[in-house]
Amino acid sequence: MALLCWDLYSGISSELLLRLQDGWSCPQCTFINEPTRPGCEACCADRPSDYEVPVGYLPSEAEQTRLDRERALEQVAVRIYVSQKNVHLFIFQITLSKINRF
């Protein structure tokens, strides 16, 4: 069996082989996910809480695109949260000022 595995991987560069070994195995479906993925790509289960992205890991171009999109969406969500918080504060202040007039 080991020979078969070696034969299978003998034509692959060591860099690609290391890349194939990166990632975390889903505890529910055993799918090997990209290291930076927060949940399983196959079944949506959460990434194990004790998993750490390997030091020096460089994401693929597709993975980096996903990470950039996630960061952009997070920034939009924060802006929406802050603006809603400000609106609620403004409404509270108006309500309070009306109450104080009585």
VENPEWO-V113118 format. One line per field, one symbol per residue. ss: DSSP state (H for helix, E for strand, L for the rest). phi: phi as a letter, one per 30 degrees, with the letter a starting at -180 (. if undefined). psi: psi as a letter, one per 40 degrees, with the letter a starting at -180 (. if undefined). A space follows every 10 residues. Layout:
ss=???
phi=???
psi=???
This chain:
ss=LHHHHHHHHL LLLHHHHHHH HLLEELLLLL LEELLLLLEL LLLLLELLLL LLLLLLLLLL HHHHHHHHHH HHHHHHHHHH HHHHHHHHHH HHHHHHHHHH HL
phi=.dddddddcd ccdddddddd ddkbcddcci ddcdedddbd ddbidddedc dbdedidcdd dddddddddd dddddddddd eddddddddd dddddddddd dd
psi=dddddddded ehiddddddd eiiihhedee hhiidehdih ddeeiiihde hhhhhehhii dddddddddd dddddddddd dddddddddd dddddddddd d.
